[in-house]
Amino acid sequence: PLMPNGKVDRRTLALKTPSKGLERKTVVAPRTPLEKALAAIWMDLLHIEQVSITDNFFDLGGHSLLTVQLLTRINQQFGSGQLSLTTLFHAPTIEQVAALLRKEMSIEEFDTQAPNISPCVLIQHVGEKSPFFCVHPISGAISCYSALASHLPHDRPFYGIQTPGLSIDQVLFGSIEEMASSYIDEVLTIQPQGPYLLGGYSFGGLVAFEMARQLQAQEHAIALLAILDTYPSQQDCAVEVKTNLLSTVQEDSTQRMMEIAEAMVHTRKKEVLFPYEELRRLQPEEQLAYVLEQLIEARVVPEDMDISQLLRYRPVYEMHDICLRKYRPKPYSGRITLFHCEEREAADPSLWAPFSSEPVEVYSVSGDHQSMIVEPYVQSLAAQLQRCLDKADGLVDHLAISLQKGEV
């Protein structure tokens, strides 16, 4: 309810709040992917474990600050700018908001035709050994792993786990925990039984860590948890980059897209790829075309990518940053294998110690955080990772023998 001056009428709102003695109405569960995505946002903001699509956001404890956060999350996750405070007061339920999104954004296909795209993409197909699953960095893409996979022996499949959010009709995850759970479902369809070989670079290292925790909770064994230069604190330079990115108020979406593109390029020659002085003379559409051309040339994105697909990286990137800052890792009952950059003195490997039941295994690799996965530095990473994979194979073989003997 609003007052004539446009502010929230707190007195009327308080009168509408049900007393604790009232019985809760029948819970109507979300029926479509869109309603499920909205329900996840509702539960996260309101800190509740269950919500009905007919529940009034304000009756559940929503206030003015939460309303702003809710609108931001909805507009960011679905690429909408249509919803406003007034709209939400008139349509305060998940069912009503979903109907508005379908009508105003023409996303009926979201509910009925959302393709089941597996996030697990085979980068290296050959090999009989247990597969290695490597989670995407904060951009959501896995093209950065092509060089790493090429330097590993072709004796096992190498799966890159790419976020489904890069597809225009896919929702974005609201937390690392949710992301890990979804990726685990896909991993289990490929490899139903462990032990599992997991890894992730930068942001992906935290997702891989959470996947290992959840797999253990499901009584699956982890043979290797390879964390590629990731740390559970704000000391991670990748976190600082994203924080600065989001804290800078910019109306120019093209400028923001260029900054994200720069972070996607793992090289020390970014000023050559994106010369700002020259780009400022171009129109926004021409700037985006130039950025896309450079990303394709640098093999950061597929050759057939278009501008609309490139623009999808922005909401993915920014939502992943929100997930990153929300995430609070819990202890893991296993060994963490950390690949630490030689040129990154500020990062302290001991930061992982409180989260591992065993001593953290640290390997130093060439390059810095950005260059460690590109030539020529990636060769150092591949050599160290291969040693760890070979050692993990021993655990896999031991478990297989134990299963045959009925000991497990």
C-alpha positions, 0 to 999 in steps of 0.5 A: 500500500502506498500513501499519496506521496508515493511512500509505503503506507506502513500503518496499512501494511501492518494491518494487513500482516496476519497474526501468528495465530492464523493458519497458513493457507494451502501451499501451491508449489511452483509449476513452471521453471519461471515460477521456480526461479522466482520462488528461489529469489523469494526464499533467499531474500525472506530467509524461508524454506518454503513459499507458495506461489499465492503468498503475498510478498509483504505478508511474508515479511517483505519491507521497502528495502527487501522490495528494492532488492527483489526488483533488482534481482528479478530485473537482473536475472530475467533481463527485464526493466519492466517491473517497478515498486508500484507494479509489485504492490499491485502484483505481490505474489509469485504467480502474478509476477510470473504472469507479468513477466510472460506478458511484458517480456514475451517469454512464454517459451521459458515455461514450455520450451526451455531446452535441457542443455547440459552444462557438462561439455566435452573438451577432450573426448578420448580416454578410458580413465575417470573423467575430469570435471572442471567448473567455469570461471566467473564469466560462465564460459569454458573456452579458457580450458582449451589450452589446458586440456590440449596439454594433458595426455589424452587418456581421460575425458575432460569435461568443462562445466559451463553455466546454462545462464549463457543461453538466453532462455535459461535462468541464473543461479542465485547461489553457489550452493544452488549452482553446485547442486545443479551441476552435480545432477549433470555429473551423476548422469555422466558418472553415476559412481565415484570417486570423482575428479573435480576442479575449477579455476578462480570462481570455479574453484569455489563451485568445485569445492561446494560440489565436493562437499555436497557429493560427500554428503551424498556418500560419494568419494572424491579422488581429487579436488583441484582448486586453480588459484582460488581463495576463500577470502576477499584477498582474491584479486578476481573478487576485487575486480568484480567488486570494483566493477559493480560499485562503479555507477555507469549508465553506459552498458557498452562500457561495462561490457568492455570491462567484462570482456577485458576480464575474460581475456587471459593475457597481459596485452589487454591494452592492445586488444581494447584501445579505449582512445580509439573505441571512444570514437566509435558508436556503441554498436561499433564498439560492441562489434569490435569487442566481439571481434577481438574476443573471437580472435583471442579464442575466448568466445565461439566464432559464431557468437553474435552481439546478443549472445555477447551481451548475455555475459553481463547478467551472468557475470554480475550474478556470479559476483553476487553469488561469490560475495554471498558464499560462506564455505563450510569445512570439507572432509577431504584434501584440497589440492591448490595450484598457486601462481608463483607471481601472486604473492598476496594470496596465502594458501593457508587460507584454505586450512580451516576448510580442509580436514587434511593438510592443503596440498600446494603446487606452484605454477608459472604465471599470474592469475590471468596468464596461468591458463594460457600459453606458455604458462599453462604448460606448467599447470598441465604438468602439475595437474597431470601428476595429481590426476595420476596419483588420484587414479590410484584411489580410483583403482583401489576403490574399484578393487574393493567394490569387486571384493565386496569390501565397500 
